[in-house]
Amino acid sequence: MKIKTIFLKYFLSLLTIAFVLSSCSKSFLEKEPYGGLPTDQSILTVEDMETAVNGTYAKLRSADLYGRTLPLFADELADNVYISESNSNRYLDFFFVIYTVNNGNARGIWETAYSAILNANNVINSSLTGTAEIDQLRGEALCLRALMYFELVKHFSKPYTVDPAAIGVPLILKYDAFLKPKRNTTAEVYAQVQKDLEAAIPLLTIQKSSGFFSQYAAEALLARMHQFKGEWADALSTAQDVIDNSGYTLLKQNQVSGYWASNTPRTDGLETLFEVVFDLVGNAGNDALPYFYDQNGYGDALASEALYETYSATDVRRSLILTSSPTRGDVKVVNKYPNSSQPDLDEFKVLRLSEVYLIAAEAAYQTGDEPLALDYLNEIATNRDDTFAGYSSSGADLLDDILLERRKELAFEGHRYWDLARYNLDVEREDLNDNYSSLGAPLSIPADNFRRILPVPQAELDANPNIRDQQNAGY
């Protein structure tokens, strides 16, 4: 019987040899990650460490992670994106909310994220010390491990704000070819994410491009983590440190179009704190997210009419949605990733300064400082529409406005579903222009629907007896 589990693949990869992946316009030297070798055998020099870190970054490009599935899941399961009647039969499981224990997309997230984690572990546990470069690389690896555990616990566990004691995902922090771990609790996984980020921040002293983790990118991720835990004072203070001290500048209205059209890593401190970089060789090709939106590609995923209607006619973000398709007619087409027809594809923005402002707005609201919340909220809203005087709401209406502005600003970047999940809200899909009823997709996904989280892949349960009784309820 062929055993299919990431932990055994980790062991079997001892037999493989790392090979070189070349890179072109955005190149840095990459080799196949040293995910299958014990640290004392795989990372002997700083060059080895750098190669291993770069290989871990390369894992993020996978179509199972930021190459396509992660951002698409959160917009499609919610109410920003729907699947066209004319489709290639991809991601209908998310659209109809019908995934099972054998779901390929869930398995892809699980396996690829753990593969990246196991690669990062070798860097983190390397015996090399003593220079700023080594510290930087270890700090980046800690951030990458934290990012992957954050994604895993989001997708496969109940939200922290719903039940921190719920079962999370297995924590694997060092090489062990024979490990068959049980699932840790959600709280334990979040604690590890926080520990990794806090350990990384003082190590990150070298500023590279937006394609690498930096001190303030790590802080932005930490602020997001506090937001997901409902730790509002910590979320506010961490977000404010990024806003006040990072030196990054907020994206302005006249920069929006050019910003999204650019497919080059940034070194100018404009907006992008961290992004996954794709290049001529390192990209997901036809499996990339932009190709799934492109009407000359698959074009299956379309912007919902309900989302489009949230933008005023003078909101620059409305221009990132086209109003017709050459193949599907009168539909709304996502144009936030316009380089799908180019060999060098769009980057994927994981952390942006605009999100940090919106985290600060939500955290200020939750800590009782509504004037401060309005300041941060309006910094984004008025920068996108110069005819808008700004929000002036209070109480529950102000929280609604913050979540609305998050929906508008972060659309198609993989945030919408998690905003609903954090507040344990039902997903309510507004069926304008028959976006959902044309294929019979559900219009409501209650907060207690067991498919609000993904199943642990059956292949993992089959291979690891210690988690066979830890499948998520309902599957």
C-alpha positions as CSV (number, residue, x, y, z in Angstrom):
1,M,0.0,0.0,0.0
2,K,1.3,3.4,-0.9
3,I,1.4,5.5,2.3
4,K,0.5,9.1,1.6
5,T,1.4,11.4,4.5
6,I,3.5,14.5,4.8
7,F,5.4,13.1,7.8
8,L,6.5,10.0,6.0
9,K,7.2,12.0,2.9
10,Y,9.5,14.0,5.1
11,F,11.4,10.8,6.0
12,L,11.5,9.4,2.5
13,S,12.9,12.6,1.1
14,L,16.1,11.6,2.8
15,L,16.7,9.7,-0.4
16,T,16.4,12.7,-2.6
17,I,19.1,15.2,-3.7
18,A,18.5,18.9,-3.7
19,F,18.5,20.4,-7.1
20,V,18.9,24.0,-8.3
21,L,16.0,26.1,-9.5
22,S,17.1,29.0,-11.6
23,S,15.4,32.4,-11.3
24,C,15.3,35.2,-13.8
25,S,14.0,38.8,-13.5
26,K,13.4,38.6,-9.7
27,S,16.1,36.0,-9.1
28,F,17.7,34.7,-6.0
29,L,19.5,31.4,-5.9
30,E,17.1,28.6,-5.0
31,K,17.5,25.0,-4.4
32,E,15.0,22.3,-3.6
33,P,14.5,22.8,0.2
34,Y,16.4,20.6,2.6
35,G,13.2,19.4,4.1
36,G,14.2,15.7,4.3
37,L,17.6,16.0,5.9
38,P,18.5,16.3,9.6
39,T,19.9,19.8,10.3
40,D,23.4,18.6,11.1
41,Q,23.7,17.1,7.7
42,S,21.9,19.7,5.6
43,I,22.9,23.2,6.8
44,L,26.6,23.4,7.3
45,T,27.3,27.0,6.0
46,V,25.6,30.3,5.7
47,E,25.1,29.6,2.0
48,D,23.3,26.4,2.9
49,M,21.1,28.3,5.3
50,E,20.3,31.0,2.7
51,T,19.4,28.3,0.1
52,A,17.1,26.5,2.6
53,V,15.3,29.7,3.5
54,N,14.9,30.7,-0.2
55,G,13.5,27.2,-0.8
56,T,11.0,27.7,2.0
57,Y,9.8,31.0,0.4
58,A,9.5,29.1,-2.9
59,K,7.0,26.7,-1.2
60,L,4.6,29.6,-0.7
61,R,4.2,29.9,-4.5
62,S,2.5,26.6,-4.7
63,A,-1.1,26.6,-6.1
64,D,-2.1,24.9,-2.9
65,L,-0.9,28.0,-0.9
66,Y,-0.6,31.6,-2.0
67,G,-0.3,30.6,-5.6
68,R,-4.1,30.2,-5.7
69,T,-6.0,28.2,-3.1
70,L,-5.5,30.2,0.1
71,P,-6.7,33.6,-1.2
72,L,-9.5,32.0,-3.3
73,F,-10.9,30.0,-0.4
74,A,-11.6,33.1,1.8
75,D,-13.2,35.1,-0.9
76,E,-15.2,32.3,-2.5
77,L,-16.5,30.6,0.7
78,A,-17.8,34.1,1.7
79,D,-19.5,36.6,-0.6
80,N,-16.9,38.3,-2.7
81,V,-16.4,35.8,-5.4
82,Y,-18.6,33.3,-7.2
83,I,-18.0,30.6,-9.8
84,S,-19.3,31.2,-13.3
85,E,-21.9,28.9,-14.9
86,S,-19.2,28.4,-17.6
87,N,-16.4,26.9,-15.5
88,S,-13.5,24.4,-15.6
89,N,-14.9,22.4,-12.7
90,R,-12.3,23.8,-10.3
91,Y,-13.1,25.0,-6.7
92,L,-16.7,24.1,-6.9
93,D,-16.2,22.3,-3.6
94,F,-15.7,25.7,-1.9
95,F,-18.5,27.3,-3.8
96,F,-21.1,24.7,-2.9
97,V,-19.5,24.0,0.5
98,I,-19.4,20.2,-0.1
99,Y,-15.8,19.2,0.7
100,T,-15.2,15.8,2.3
101,V,-12.3,14.0,3.9
102,N,-10.8,13.2,0.5
103,N,-10.9,16.7,-0.7
104,G,-7.8,17.5,-2.8
105,N,-7.7,21.2,-2.0
106,A,-7.7,20.6,1.7
107,R,-5.1,18.0,1.4
108,G,-3.0,20.3,-0.8
109,I,-3.1,23.0,1.9
110,W,-2.2,20.6,4.6
111,E,0.7,18.8,2.9
112,T,2.3,21.9,1.3
113,A,2.1,24.0,4.5
114,Y,3.7,21.2,6.5
115,S,6.4,20.7,3.8
116,A,7.3,24.4,4.2
117,I,7.3,24.1,8.0
118,L,9.6,21.1,8.0
119,N,12.0,23.0,5.7
120,A,11.9,26.1,8.1
121,N,12.6,23.8,11.1
122,N,16.0,22.9,9.7
123,V,17.0,26.5,9.5
124,I,15.6,27.4,12.9
125,N,17.4,24.4,14.5
126,S,20.7,24.9,12.7
127,S,23.7,25.2,15.0
128,L,25.0,28.2,13.0
129,T,25.2,31.4,15.0
130,G,27.2,34.5,15.4
131,T,26.4,36.9,12.5
132,A,23.7,39.3,11.6
133,E,23.1,37.4,8.4
134,I,22.6,34.1,10.2
135,D,20.2,35.9,12.7
136,Q,18.3,37.4,9.7
137,L,17.9,34.0,8.0
138,R,16.8,32.3,11.2
139,G,14.3,35.1,11.9
140,E,12.9,34.8,8.4
141,A,12.5,31.0,8.9
142,L,10.7,31.6,12.2
143,C,8.3,34.0,10.4
144,L,7.6,31.5,7.7
145,R,6.9,28.8,10.2
146,A,4.6,31.1,12.1
147,L,2.8,32.1,8.9
148,M,2.2,28.4,7.9
149,Y,0.9,27.4,11.3
150,F,-1.4,30.5,11.3
151,E,-2.8,29.4,8.0
152,L,-3.2,25.8,9.1
153,V,-5.0,26.6,12.4
154,K,-7.3,29.0,10.5
155,H,-8.3,26.4,7.9
156,F,-8.5,23.3,10.0
157,S,-9.6,24.5,13.4
158,K,-12.4,26.5,15.0
159,P,-11.7,30.2,15.3
160,Y,-9.8,31.1,18.5
161,T,-12.5,33.6,19.4
162,V,-15.1,30.7,19.2
163,D,-13.2,28.0,21.1
164,P,-9.5,28.4,22.0
165,A,-9.5,24.9,23.6
166,A,-10.7,23.2,20.3
167,I,-8.3,20.8,18.6
168,G,-5.9,22.6,16.3
169,V,-3.2,21.1,14.2
170,P,0.0,19.1,15.1
171,L,3.0,21.2,16.1
172,I,6.2,19.9,14.6
173,L,9.2,21.9,15.7
174,K,12.2,19.7,14.9
175,Y,13.2,16.9,12.6
176,D,11.9,13.5,13.6
177,A,11.5,11.0,10.8
178,F,9.2,8.7,12.8
179,L,7.0,11.3,14.5
180,K,3.3,10.6,14.5
181,P,2.0,13.6,16.4
182,K,-1.4,14.3,17.9
183,R,-3.2,17.5,17.2
184,N,-2.4,20.3,19.6
185,T,-5.1,22.7,20.8
186,T,-5.9,25.9,18.9
187,A,-4.6,27.9,21.8
188,E,-1.3,26.0,21.7
189,V,-0.9,26.6,18.0
190,Y,-1.5,30.3,18.4
191,A,0.9,30.4,21.3
192,Q,3.6,28.9,19.0
193,V,2.8,31.4,16.3
194,Q,3.3,34.2,18.8
195,K,6.5,32.7,20.2
196,D,8.0,32.4,16.8
197,L,7.2,35.9,15.7
198,E,8.4,37.5,19.0
199,A,11.6,35.5,18.7
200,A,12.0,36.6,15.1
201,I,11.5,40.3,15.4
202,P,14.9,41.2,17.2
203,L,16.7,38.9,14.7
204,L,15.4,40.8,11.6
205,T,17.9,43.6,11.2
206,I,18.6,43.4,7.5
207,Q,16.2,45.1,5.1
208,K,15.7,43.3,1.8
209,S,12.9,43.6,-0.7
210,S,9.2,43.0,-0.1
211,G,9.7,39.4,-1.0
212,F,11.4,38.7,2.3
213,F,10.2,39.0,5.9
214,S,11.4,42.1,7.8
215,Q,11.0,43.3,11.3
216,Y,7.9,45.2,10.5
217,A,6.4,42.5,8.3
218,A,6.7,40.2,11.3
219,E,5.1,42.8,13.5
220,A,2.2,43.2,11.0
221,L,1.6,39.4,11.1
222,L,1.8,39.6,14.9
223,A,-0.9,42.3,14.9
224,R,-3.1,40.2,12.7
225,M,-2.6,37.2,15.1
226,H,-3.7,39.4,18.1
227,Q,-6.7,40.5,16.0
228,F,-7.7,36.9,15.4
229,K,-7.4,36.1,19.1
230,G,-9.4,39.2,20.1
231,E,-6.4,40.6,22.0
232,W,-7.3,44.1,21.1
233,A,-4.9,46.1,23.2
234,D,-2.0,44.1,21.9
235,A,-3.3,44.3,18.3
236,L,-3.6,48.1,18.6
237,S,-0.1,48.7,20.0
238,T,1.6,46.4,17.6
239,A,-0.2,47.8,14.6
240,Q,0.6,51.4,15.8
241,D,4.3,50.5,16.0
242,V,4.2,49.4,12.3
243,I,2.3,52.6,11.3
244,D,4.4,55.0,13.3
245,N,7.9,53.5,13.1
246,S,8.3,51.3,10.0
247,G,9.0,54.1,7.5
248,Y,6.5,52.5,5.1
249,T,4.1,54.8,3.3
250,L,0.4,54.2,2.7
251,L,-0.9,53.6,-0.8
252,K,-2.6,56.8,-2.1
253,Q,-5.5,57.1,-4.5
254,N,-3.4,58.0,-7.5
255,Q,-1.1,55.1,-6.9
256,V,-3.6,52.3,-6.7
257,S,-3.8,51.4,-10.4
258,G,0.0,51.3,-10.9
259,Y,0.6,49.5,-7.6
260,W,-1.6,46.6,-8.7
261,A,-0.2,46.5,-12.2
262,S,3.4,46.3,-10.9
263,N,4.8,42.7,-10.7
264,T,8.2,43.6,-9.3
265,P,9.2,43.3,-5.6
266,R,9.4,46.6,-3.9
267,T,12.3,48.3,-2.1
268,D,10.7,51.7,-1.8
269,G,8.7,51.1,1.3
270,L,5.3,51.7,-0.4
271,E,2.5,49.7,1.1
272,T,3.8,46.2,0.7
273,L,5.3,44.7,3.9
274,F,5.5,41.1,2.6
275,E,4.5,39.4,-0.6
276,V,5.1,36.1,-2.3
277,V,7.2,36.8,-5.4
278,F,6.6,35.0,-8.6
279,D,9.0,35.2,-11.6
280,L,9.7,33.7,-15.0
281,V,10.6,30.3,-13.5
282,G,9.1,30.3,-10.0
283,N,5.4,30.6,-10.6
284,A,2.2,28.4,-10.7
285,G,1.7,28.9,-14.4
286,N,-1.9,28.1,-15.5
287,D,-2.6,27.1,-11.9
288,A,-2.0,30.7,-10.6
289,L,-4.7,32.8,-9.1
290,P,-4.6,35.5,-11.8
291,Y,-5.2,32.9,-14.5
292,F,-8.3,31.8,-12.6
293,Y,-9.7,35.3,-12.8
294,D,-8.4,36.1,-16.3
295,Q,-11.2,35.9,-18.9
296,N,-8.6,34.7,-21.4
297,G,-7.5,32.0,-18.9
298,Y,-10.0,29.9,-16.9
299,G,-11.9,33.0,-15.9
300,D,-14.1,30.8,-13.6
301,A,-14.0,33.2,-10.6
302,L,-16.0,36.5,-10.9
303,A,-16.6,39.3,-8.5
304,S,-20.0,39.3,-6.9
305,E,-22.4,42.0,-7.9
306,A,-23.0,42.6,-4.2
307,L,-19.3,43.4,-3.6
308,Y,-19.2,45.7,-6.7
309,E,-22.2,47.6,-5.4
310,T,-20.3,48.5,-2.2
311,Y,-18.0,50.8,-4.1
312,S,-19.1,54.3,-5.0
313,A,-18.6,55.4,-8.6
314,T,-15.7,57.6,-7.5
315,D,-13.9,54.9,-5.5
316,V,-10.7,54.1,-7.3
317,R,-11.0,50.4,-6.1
318,R,-14.0,50.0,-8.3
319,S,-11.7,50.3,-11.3
320,L,-10.0,47.1,-10.2
321,I,-13.2,45.3,-11.3
322,L,-14.1,45.3,-15.0
323,T,-17.8,45.4,-16.0
324,S,-17.8,42.9,-18.8
325,S,-16.2,39.7,-20.1
326,P,-15.4,38.9,-23.7
327,T,-16.6,35.3,-23.0
328,R,-19.2,35.7,-20.3
329,G,-20.9,39.0,-21.1
330,D,-22.4,41.2,-18.4
331,V,-20.4,40.0,-15.4
332,K,-17.9,41.7,-13.0
333,V,-14.3,40.6,-13.7
334,V,-11.5,40.8,-11.1
335,N,-8.7,42.9,-12.5
336,K,-6.5,43.2,-9.3
337,Y,-4.0,40.8,-10.9
338,P,-3.6,42.0,-14.4
339,N,-0.4,40.2,-15.4
340,S,-1.8,36.7,-15.9
341,S,-0.9,36.8,-19.6
342,Q,2.7,37.7,-18.9
343,P,5.4,35.1,-18.3
344,D,6.3,37.0,-15.1
345,L,3.1,36.8,-13.1
346,D,1.6,39.0,-10.4
347,E,3.0,38.9,-6.9
348,F,0.6,38.0,-4.0
349,K,0.4,40.6,-1.3
350,V,0.4,38.8,2.1
351,L,0.8,41.8,4.4
352,R,0.0,45.4,3.4
353,L,0.2,48.7,5.4
354,S,-3.5,49.4,4.5
355,E,-4.5,46.2,6.4
356,V,-2.4,47.3,9.4
357,Y,-4.4,50.6,9.5
358,L,-7.6,48.6,9.4
359,I,-6.4,46.3,12.2
360,A,-5.6,49.5,14.2
361,A,-9.1,50.8,13.5
362,E,-10.8,47.6,14.6
363,A,-8.6,47.3,17.7
364,A,-9.2,51.0,18.7
365,Y,-12.9,50.4,18.4
366,Q,-12.8,47.3,20.5
367,T,-10.7,49.0,23.2
368,G,-13.3,51.8,23.4
369,D,-11.5,54.6,21.5
370,E,-14.0,55.4,18.7
371,P,-12.4,58.7,17.6
372,L,-9.1,56.9,17.1
373,A,-10.8,54.1,15.2
374,L,-12.4,56.6,12.9
375,D,-9.0,58.3,12.3
376,Y,-7.5,55.0,11.1
377,L,-10.5,53.9,9.2
378,N,-10.9,57.2,7.3
379,E,-7.2,57.3,6.5
380,I,-8.0,54.4,4.2
381,A,-11.5,55.3,3.0
382,T,-10.8,58.9,2.0
383,N,-7.6,57.9,0.3
384,R,-9.6,55.7,-2.0
385,D,-12.4,58.2,-2.8
386,D,-11.6,61.9,-2.7
387,T,-15.3,62.8,-2.8
388,F,-15.9,60.8,0.4
389,A,-15.9,63.0,3.6
390,G,-15.3,60.0,5.8
391,Y,-17.2,57.8,8.2
392,S,-18.8,59.4,11.3
393,S,-20.5,56.4,12.8
394,S,-20.4,55.0,16.3
395,G,-21.2,51.9,18.3
396,A,-22.2,48.8,16.3
397,D,-22.5,50.9,13.2
398,L,-18.9,51.8,13.4
399,L,-17.8,48.1,13.6
400,D,-20.0,47.4,10.6
401,D,-18.2,50.2,8.7
402,I,-14.8,48.9,9.6
403,L,-15.7,45.4,8.4
404,L,-17.2,46.9,5.2
405,E,-14.0,48.9,4.6
406,R,-12.0,45.7,5.1
407,R,-14.2,43.9,2.6
408,K,-13.7,46.7,0.0
409,E,-9.9,47.3,0.6
410,L,-8.9,43.6,0.9
411,A,-11.1,42.0,-1.6
412,F,-9.5,39.1,-3.6
413,E,-6.6,39.0,-1.1
414,G,-8.0,36.2,1.1
415,H,-9.5,38.0,4.0
416,R,-13.3,38.2,3.8
417,Y,-14.3,34.8,5.2
418,W,-12.0,35.2,8.2
419,D,-13.6,38.5,9.2
420,L,-16.9,36.7,9.4
421,A,-15.4,33.6,11.1
422,R,-13.7,35.7,13.8
423,Y,-17.0,37.2,14.8
424,N,-18.8,33.8,14.4
425,L,-21.1,35.3,11.8
426,D,-23.2,33.5,9.3
427,V,-22.1,33.8,5.6
428,E,-24.9,35.5,3.8
429,R,-24.5,35.6,0.0
430,E,-26.6,38.3,-1.7
431,D,-27.9,36.8,-4.9
432,L,-27.7,39.9,-7.2
433,N,-27.9,39.1,-10.9
434,D,-28.3,35.4,-10.0
435,N,-24.7,35.1,-9.0
436,Y,-25.4,32.1,-6.8
437,S,-28.8,30.8,-7.8
438,S,-27.7,30.2,-11.4
439,L,-25.7,27.2,-10.2
440,G,-27.8,26.4,-7.1
441,A,-25.1,27.4,-4.6
442,P,-26.2,28.0,-1.0
443,L,-27.0,31.5,-0.1
444,S,-26.5,31.1,3.7
445,I,-23.7,29.2,5.4
446,P,-24.5,29.3,9.1
447,A,-21.7,29.8,11.7
448,D,-22.4,26.3,13.1
449,N,-22.1,24.5,9.7
450,F,-19.3,21.9,10.3
451,R,-17.8,22.7,6.9
452,R,-16.9,26.2,8.1
453,I,-13.5,24.4,8.7
454,L,-11.8,21.9,6.5
455,P,-11.4,18.2,7.2
456,V,-8.1,16.7,8.2
457,P,-7.1,14.8,5.0
458,Q,-8.1,11.1,5.2
459,A,-4.6,10.1,4.0
460,E,-3.2,11.7,7.2
461,L,-5.7,9.8,9.4
462,D,-4.9,6.6,7.6
463,A,-1.1,7.0,8.2
464,N,-1.1,8.5,11.7
465,P,-3.0,6.4,14.2
466,N,-2.6,9.2,16.8
467,I,-5.0,11.5,15.1
468,R,-7.6,9.0,13.8
469,D,-9.9,10.0,16.6
470,Q,-9.3,13.7,16.1
471,Q,-11.1,14.4,12.8
472,N,-13.1,17.6,12.9
473,A,-16.7,17.0,13.9
474,G,-19.2,16.2,11.1
475,Y,-16.7,14.7,8.7
